């Protein structure tokens, strides 16, 4: 009897609350909670309702020079069917060179 009571109390402490397992949304959070879309802010809001963009917060993409690059950047949507034996023959001829 006493052992079962002790084990039951231990299990109760180990259980997680069901509310902690729910997905946090703006309906389950405090009134001023705004979850957002996991994006970085690119500026700030002004007092009069405007928005000021900051250059240092904008994303800066560095693209290498791809002149004389043999591969194409995109895969064609209209691909032709290649049978397995043709692919192995092409691979064998490339390795023989």
C-alpha positions as CSV (number, residue, x, y, z in Angstrom):
1,X,0.0,0.0,0.0
2,X,2.6,2.5,1.0
3,X,4.9,1.5,-1.9
4,X,2.1,2.1,-4.4
5,X,1.4,5.5,-3.0
6,X,5.0,6.5,-3.2
7,X,5.3,5.3,-6.8
8,X,2.1,7.2,-7.7
9,X,3.4,10.4,-6.3
10,X,6.7,10.0,-8.2
11,X,4.8,9.4,-11.5
12,X,2.7,12.5,-11.0
13,X,5.8,14.7,-10.6
14,X,7.3,13.2,-13.8
15,X,4.3,13.9,-16.0
16,X,4.3,16.9,-18.2
17,X,1.4,19.2,-18.3
18,X,-0.7,18.9,-21.4
19,X,-0.7,22.6,-21.9
20,X,3.1,22.7,-22.3
21,X,2.8,20.2,-25.3
22,X,0.4,22.4,-27.3
23,X,1.7,24.6,-30.1
24,X,2.1,28.2,-28.9
25,X,-0.1,30.5,-30.9
26,X,-1.3,34.0,-30.4
27,X,-4.6,32.6,-29.1
28,X,-2.9,30.7,-26.3
29,X,-0.4,33.4,-25.4
30,X,-0.7,36.7,-23.6
31,X,-2.6,39.5,-25.2
32,X,0.4,41.4,-26.7
33,X,2.1,38.2,-28.0
34,X,3.0,38.2,-31.7
35,X,4.6,35.1,-33.0
36,X,5.6,36.3,-36.5
37,X,6.8,34.2,-39.4
38,X,10.4,33.6,-38.2
39,X,11.8,36.5,-40.3
40,X,14.4,39.0,-39.2
41,X,13.3,42.6,-39.0
42,X,14.8,44.9,-41.7
43,X,14.1,48.2,-39.9
44,X,11.9,49.7,-37.3
45,X,8.5,51.4,-36.9
46,X,8.2,55.1,-36.3
47,X,5.9,56.8,-33.8
48,X,3.6,58.0,-36.7
49,X,3.1,54.6,-38.2
50,X,5.8,54.6,-40.8
51,X,8.6,52.1,-41.3
52,X,12.3,52.9,-41.8
53,X,14.5,50.4,-43.6
54,X,18.0,50.0,-42.4
55,X,20.7,49.0,-45.0
56,X,22.8,47.1,-42.5
57,X,19.7,44.9,-41.7
58,X,18.9,44.0,-45.3
59,X,20.2,40.7,-46.6
60,X,23.3,40.9,-48.8
61,X,23.8,38.0,-51.2
62,X,27.3,37.4,-52.5
63,X,27.1,35.6,-55.9
64,X,30.3,34.2,-57.4
65,X,31.1,34.9,-61.1
66,X,29.8,32.0,-63.1
67,X,31.3,32.8,-66.5
68,X,33.0,29.7,-68.1
69,X,31.1,27.4,-65.7
70,X,30.1,24.2,-67.4
71,X,27.0,23.3,-65.4
72,X,23.6,25.0,-65.9
73,X,22.0,26.6,-62.8
74,X,18.6,25.0,-63.2
75,X,17.4,21.5,-64.1
76,X,15.0,21.4,-67.0
77,X,11.4,20.4,-66.3
78,X,11.2,18.5,-69.6
79,X,13.6,15.7,-68.9
80,X,13.9,12.7,-71.2
81,X,13.6,9.2,-69.9
82,X,16.9,7.4,-69.5
83,X,16.9,3.6,-69.2
84,X,19.2,2.0,-66.6
85,X,21.4,0.3,-69.2
86,X,22.0,3.6,-71.1
87,X,23.0,5.3,-67.9
88,X,25.5,2.6,-67.0
89,X,26.9,2.6,-70.5
90,X,27.4,6.4,-70.4
91,X,29.0,6.1,-66.9
92,X,31.4,3.4,-68.2
93,X,32.4,5.4,-71.2
94,X,33.1,8.5,-69.0
95,X,35.3,6.5,-66.7
96,X,37.2,4.9,-69.7
97,X,38.2,8.4,-70.9
